[in-house]
Amino acid sequence: MPKLFKNIFLLLNLVTIFCINSDDNKHDIHEEKKAVQAKIESHENNIKPIVKTSAVELNFENANLKTFLNFVENLFNVTFILPQEIGGSAPPRMGNQPQQKKLEDSKINYRSFSPMSEKQIWALLDLFLENSGYARVAQKNIGKSVYRIITLPQSNRSAIPAYIGTELEELPNSGRIRYVYFVKNTTVQQIQDLVNKIKSSSAQVEVFQNLKAIIITDAAYNIKSIMKLIKEIDSSSIPEVLSILKLQNAEAADVASLYDKLRGKDEPYKAQFGGQKKEGSFYFPQDAKVIPEPRTNSLVVLGTRDAVYRIEDFISKYLDTKLKKLPSPIHVYELNYAPAEQLAEILNNVCKFGQDSAEKTAAEFGGVRGGQKYFSKMFVEADKQGNRLLIRGSDEDFKLIKPTIAELDRRQPQVVIEVLIVNITLNKEKAIQSALRNKNSSRVNFQTSGFYGSGIQVDSSAPGYTGSLVTNLINLATAAVQGSTVISLGKESVWALLSSLETMTEVNVISNPFLVATNKYKAQVALGSTRRVTSGTVIGGNAQQQNELSSFSANLEVNITPQINSFGIINLDIEVKIEEFTDADQSSGNKSNKIVKTNANVADGEILALGGLIKNRNQKTQSEVPILGRIPIIGYFFKNKDDQTLNDNLLIFMAPKIVSTHQNKIGSYTQKKADFVRGMLCESEQQEVHSDPIYQWWFKEKYDQPCDQLNALVIPQNVSEVQHVAPPVQVIKQAPTAGPTSNKHFSLVKPVNNGGENA
């Protein structure tokens, strides 16, 4: 019976609140019905049929709240009555509450990276409305699925769903509700003080002391969070002290969970020699309780005054503290000389040492075995663009590996390599060719063949014959190759031809690449030409043919990787590739390939010779009349003889020179090459410039421009900053003579002394 009277009295209070609210807003109901009907009619033909989906992704950028309300209207087929649609440009000011913003002025930036359900979207809408100072209230007396958007103070006095002692699992997750709770064990005042400390700014709390009841009006998710805490506190007797500790650095749920674990493992202190347990020997009080409140990140501590003080002191000193900034496990090492990619591969292999052995555990966690320290899980990544190493590992391992990196990242000596490639092709040919027939026509005629590959000549115009061997042989003279000497016998009709030939063709191809390579790094130079060659034919529907072209290259390519040992010996990993087109026809892709690949050790300044006789071919061709062709001297009128000899020689000379890290010889080599190029530029026009004043006056600017550009590049602008100046050089036009020379390496340029004489 007392419980029944409590509920009746409480319902009367709720009805009174509702009636007061109805009297204040009664004149708005008629206007709301008109606004709803007009809105539904105006949008009846514009609203597209909604296809219900299980989840929807949201993406709103700088959109106003009204736009989001329109989206929800169309998505769930509901109607929202906005403040502007029932009269008034903005919500009225309520008491001391500040003036509310218009819906158009409330901006939203939100994107869901996963689909959201209908319940989640409604909860998100309530959150947006609450942050803007609004709430939605269902208006079932106007129409189904109709909601009125009003301010938060107005919603606290509106007819909203009310729940009396309902289980928290049955409460909605969104919307604004009222909840009535009857206090059982603690006092109403304690519950009220607790709620006032953790409630939201828009919540309304009403207390009925006689009924030991409290009414909370707030968002549904806020009430569920508050009621979990109230029921936890009201489940036991009245505590001596109830304290709310707001955390600044730690998470409330994590701290409460950790405290429960520590309290469960806490054991009473046992005095030595069998002493008895003393009161309070537990460090963590067993009769105290710590309840988390995640919404405000607070802890509610219940217990005796001493217990609450001890718990708060422990949490403040050891748990709710700022975390010290841990040292970063990522270290950056700036490299000066060595390439990052190569060093990263070496270091990663070094750090794996021991992981496949019996001491795998020690190697994996950086342990020590036999006085040997293993690296822990360390990984090195190369930053190619910045030439840096990104090292993931502990500070201890990083300090240990830094000296090794510094040792590897040392300035390496350089090697200047001058290459001379000579390709000599010698083609010799000797030939004696003859053609002979009987001088006058008779019943028996004869004629020899084979004059430079020609056949029998037949005269088809002879009277009474279909063909005759007695014909003029002068036409065969056109078959002789260039350089042949031809003798003919016969005045009106040539009846004998005799030809002799001796040719020699020599082709010399000289290439002089110049490379500078760092120790243990590959140097490459390539030069060649490319032809567009027909590789296929496409026939269209109209029988038109179209050639498909492909690119074929013939290159001279030199690849050298030097490696200097501690004795100054240079190990050269050499690969020379020579490709040449064999036909003069630009549409032909036929080419010859010559490759020299070797590894050799050369002292500093020595010359290495490679190659030699690549190909030697002898070809002899002879055709003759039996018996007659073997007669001395006379027999050459009855035979054709051709001897061909082809020699192909490829010689490669290399002269490496070490430039140590403390020397500055690169500048001198640069000056040598610059003077060589300058001589080539000036040699062709030097004589004409000095002898022709008009040419010098008219073309001087054009003549000087290449040399000026070269000088601006290679000659230092500030002479005082130059530590080493290369000696003047002169161009040597004559070929080097065989025999000993004072220079250990050859060059196309040669330094001269101060007197101008050759050194």
Buried (B, 14 or more C-beta within 10 A) or exposed (E): EEEEEBBEEBEEBBEEBBEEBBEEBEEBBEEBBEBBEEBEEEEEEEEEEEEEEEEBEBEBEEBBBBBBBBBBBEBBEBBBBBBBBBEEEBBEEBEEBEEBBBBEEBBBEEEBEEEBEBEBBBBBBBBBBBEBBBBBBBBEEBBEEBBBBBBBBBBBBBBBBBBBEBEEEEBBEBBBBBBBBBBEEBEBEBBBEBBEBBBBEBBBBBBBEEBBBBBBBBBBBBBBBBBBBBEBBBEEEEBBBBBBBEBEEBBBEEBBEBBEEEBEEBEEEEEEEEEEEEEEEBEBBEEBBBBBBEBBBBBBBBBBEEBBBBBBEBBEEEBBEEEEEEEEBEBEBEBEEBBBEBBBEBBBEEBEEBBEEEBEEBBBEBBEBEEEEBBBBBEBBBBEEEBBBBBBBBEEBBEBBEEEBEEBBEEBBBBBBBBBBBBBBBBBBBBBBBBBBEEEBEEEEEBBBBBBEBEEBBBEEBEEEEEBBBBBBBEBBEBBEEEBEBEBEBEEBBBBBBBBBEBEEEEEEEBBBBBBBBBBBEBEBEEBEEBEBEEEEEEEEEEEEEEEEEEBEBBBBBBBBBBBEEEEBBBBBBBBBBBBBEEEEEEBBEBEEBEBEEEEEBEBBBBBEBBEEBEEEEEEEEBBBEEBBEEEEEBBBBBBBBBBBBBBBBBBBBBBBBBBEEEEBEBBBBBBBBBBBBBEBBEEBEEEBEEEEEBBEEBEEEBBEBBEEBEEEBEEEEEEEEEEEBEEBBBBEEEEEEEEEEEEBBBBBBBBEEEEEEE
